């Protein structure tokens, strides 16, 4: 029985044509995202996106869970401090001001770039993380709709937007990535023009049961411009257009290591 390749839509006998079967993992996810973006432009976008997602979920090699063991400590040889994000971090509340905001590419995929920087796995791409996020949101659509639609609107509209590469991420994506990565994500939002409905953005998000988190990461809602310039480009109001990962400073890690090495751990 002939069907269409899930990656390029040419006729084939399985889920993929011979050519697409041979391409590498990164290119497969690039093509899947292109396919999903095309679906999102259709009048019947909801059904078309769901159809592609259900087919992709049947491909075991694609759906193998990611191994996520995040790098937690800032390394000045590998990482660069985001100076603007550091100013925004100072305007956030909680025990987070010691953390270091790390510079990532600001191209609309910044949430996924943040994850990749922490992941330190060159084989994983922003396209893969975006596609996995879409699959997660479609698979557990009712859960996310119930939990977050009152804050960020209908989930079907959000999924339609996420299918377009380089679209800035929102709350749904952070929540879904908890399941994709099997981790807790601390979302930190600066207290700028703060409204009561923004409280949800300052939260620790956890995977959907029965998935249990293996680790914790922190992400800051930020902006590529300083607050004054950001307001001038947005009719006097401030809203984020960037995400950066937060890491522990190396000095704290080295100090703790030195204390332990010197045998100066105080037992109570």
Buried (B, 14 or more C-beta within 10 A) or exposed (E): EEEBBBBBBEEBEEBBBEEBBEBEBBBBBBBBBBBBBBBBEEEEBBEBBBEBBEBBEEBEEBEEEBEBEBBBBBEEEEBEBBEBBBBBBEEBEEEBEEBBBBBBBBEBBBBBBBBBBBBEEEEBBBBBBBBBBBBBBBBBBEBBBEBBBEBBBEBBEBBBBBBBBEBBBBBBBBBBBBBBBBBBBBBBBBEBEBEEEBEBBBBEBBBBEEBEBBBEBBBBBBBBBEBEEBBEEEEEEBEBBBBBBBBBBBEEBEEEEEEEEEEEEEEE
